[in-house]
């Protein structure tokens, strides 16, 4: 029996990257999964329902949640993987791009949670996993809009944990380091800069989507039944501290 056997999950941003990896892993673990995205999925999902959704549309979010409950009788898990990356120092940042980033990453996340809460409150149970970022924990050059949005996602998640914990609803933020996804490929081309980012991870490599899906599975499952309000870095040591190459001078390393 899988770790999510019988659970019903809604995963946004399901067409690619971390969202798609969560769809595959959650379905493998026995969940009934409804994946949504504004784009068509890159690959085929087996036994998974896929719907087109713009997370900025509150009415569409509510309709998806209501259909899930009507079709499956409950809604146990929400994973908010939909997001965009917008960057640049503030003095050159386009105001429209700033707003688009906040609308998708923050407001879209809130709408996904808000739509699921009526069912979870009726059930007196639920697990919410938001996809934030290590860039919501600490700053990064050129990351103004994205960092601000992911910091907001973390605090929103903590507030959800505070507000709904007594109703049996857990909320945790997954904070990836830099992960090999189409989103990263579109914002961080190969070259010296990407090599430098890679080296900031103490394991000396970027993450893979299935590694983040494994952590999301833990947070969504009963294995994390006493875990709520956490911002969990899954980052290869990116936020562990600074490394300057000193340890490499020791022969054992």
N, C-alpha and C positions, 0 to 999 in steps of 0.2 A: 504494500500500500504506500502511495506517495505521501509526501509531507503536507500536501494541500488537497488531499482526496476529499471531493465533495464541495470544496470551496468555489465561490464564483468571484472572478476577478475582472476588473476593468483596467486596462493598461493603455495609457495615452502615449503618443510618440512611438507607436508600435511598428511603423514601417521599416525602421532601420536602427542600427546602433544598439544602445543599451535597452531601449524599449523592445526591439525585436528579440533580443537575447532573453529578456524577461518573459516574453510571450512563450518562447520555446521551452524555457526551463519550467515555468509554472504549469504549462500544459503537460509536460513530462511528469511532473509531480502530482498530477491528478486533478488540477483545477479546471473548471469550465472558464475559458478565457474569451473575453471580448476585447479585441484590439482596435484602437482608433488612431487615425492620423489624418492630416490634411493632404498627405501624399499617398500614392498607391504603394503597397509593400514591395520591397526589392525582391524578396523571395516568396515562395508559396508556404502558407501555414497549413498544417494538417490538423483538422478537427478544431479549428479556431474560427470564430466569427470575426470578420473585419468590417468596420464601418468608417466612412469618411467623416471627419470631425475637425472643425476649427475650434480650438480650445477657447478662443476669445468670444465665442458665441454662447452666452449663458443659457439661452433657451434650448439650443442644440445639446448642450451638456445635460440639462435636465431631462430632455427627451431620451437621450441614450441611457441614462440611469433608470428611468422609468421603464424603458423597453427591457433592460436587463432583468429588472425585478419581475416584470410581467411574464417574461419567457422562462425564468429560472427560479423565481420565488424568493430570491434574496440577493444581496450584494455584500460580499465579505471583505473584499480587498480592492484598494485603488492604488495604482502605481502611476505617478505623474512624471512620465519621461519626456513629454513634449517640451521642446525648448529650442531657442536660437542663440547664436553667438554674435554679439555686436561689440565692437571695441573701438579703441582710439582714445587719445588724451582728450579731456573735456573741451579744450579750446577749439578742437577741430571736429568734434562729434556732432553729427547731424541730429537735430532735435527729433525729427521724425523717426530715425533709427533708434534713438534712446527710448522713445515711447513704444515702438514696436516690441523692443526687447522686454520692457516692463509688462506690456499687455499680454505677451505670450508666456513669459517665464513666471511672472508673479500672479497676475490676474487670472490667467488660464489655469494655473495650479489651484488657485482659490475656488474657481468655478467647478473644477473637477471634484474637489473635496465637498463643496457645498451641495452639489447634486447628489452625492452618495450619502450624505449624513442622514436624511430622513429614513432610509432603509436601515442604516446601521443603528440609529436610535431606536427604531422599532425592534430590532434584533437584540439590542443591548450588547452588541459586539461588532467589532470591525478592526481592520488593520489598514493604515494609510502609510504608504511609503512615497515620500517626495524625492525627486532627484534634484539635489542641489549641486554643490561642487566644492572642491577645496578652495576655489576662488571666492566662495561665499564665507570662508573662514579667515582667509588672509588676502592681502592685496597682491596684484600682479601688474606689471607694466602694461599699459595700454588696455586694461580690462575694465575700464570705468563702468560702462553700462551693464556688462555681463556680471561683473562682481557685485554691483549694487543689487541686481535682480536676485542673484543666488543667496546673498546675505539676507534679503527679505524673505526668500523661501524658507531658510533655516528658522528665522524667528516666527514666521507664520506657523511652521510645523510645531514648534515648541508651544505656541499658544493653543493650537488645536489639542495638543496633549494635555495642557492645563484645563481646557474647557470641557473636554469630553472623556477624560479618563474614568470618572465615576460612572459613566455609561458603558464602560467596557470597551471603549474605542481607543486603540493605540495609534500614535503618529510618530514616525521617525524619518529623519532626513538622511538619505544616502549621499555621501560627498565624494564623488569620484575624483581621482587625479586625472591626468591627461590619458585618454583612452583612444585606441585605434577605432574610430568611427568615421562615417562620412562627414559628420559635423566638424570633427577635428581636421580631416583632410581638406575641407573647404576653407579653413581659417589658419592652418599652420602647415605651409608647404615644406617639402623636404629641403634640407639644407642646414647651414650652420646654426640658425636660430632653433630649428626643431631639435637638433642634436643637443643644444644647450638645455632645452626644456626636458629632454629625455634624461639628461644627467642630473637634474634636480630630484629625480626619483631615486631613492637610496638603493632600490633593487636594480637600477641601471637600465630600466626599460619602461615602455609605456604599458598601460593596462589593456586588457582585452574585454570586450563586452560580456562574455560569459562569466568572467570573474566578478563583474558588478552584478550580474543576474544572480549569482550564488549568494551574494550578500543581501540582495533584495529579497530573495527567497527566505533567508534566515529571519529578516525583520518582519516579513509577512506571515511567517509560520508560528505555530504554537511553541516552537523552540525559543522564541523571543517573547513569551507571554508576560514577562516582568520587565520588558524593555519599552520605554516610551519617552518621548521628548529628547531623543538622542540625535546628534549630528555625527554620523559615523563616517570617518575618512576611510575610503578604500582606495589608497593612493600610492602604494609602493614606497611609502615612507616620505612622500613629498612634503608633508607638514611636520615631519619628525624633528627637523632642525636644519641647520646649514652645514654643508659639507664643502671643504676647500681643497680636498685631495691629500690632506695630511696623513690619513690612514693608509693611503696607497704606498707610503714610504716604508711601511713595515713589510717585511718579506712574507709574512704569513698571509697577507691580503693581496 
